[in-house]
C-alpha cells in the first residue's frame, strides 16, 4: 500500500493539506510526472487518497488524504523519527 520510494513523500505533503498535481510536483523534488501520476493512481486505488475533479476549464484536480489514509499518519511519523534517530547515531 505504501511501498516504494515516493509514496511516503506524497503522503507527507498531503497530510499537510489538499494539493493539486503541480503543487505536489513542486513540493517533491526529482519526482517525474509519470512516476507521480502512477503513485497517485495507486494510492487512490488503495483508498488512501481521493481525487476530486472540478468541472472547470482547464480542469482542476485536487488530491486529499482519506479517512483510511489518515490512519497511516502516526505510523509514518514514527518511521520518520526512527530515521532521524538513526542519522543522529551515525554522525
Secondary structure, 3 states (H helix, E strand, C coil): CCCCCCHHHHHHHHHHCCEEHHHHHHHCCCCCHHHHHHHHHHHHHCCCEEEEEECCCCCEEEEEECHHHHCCHHHHHHHHHHHHHHHHHCC
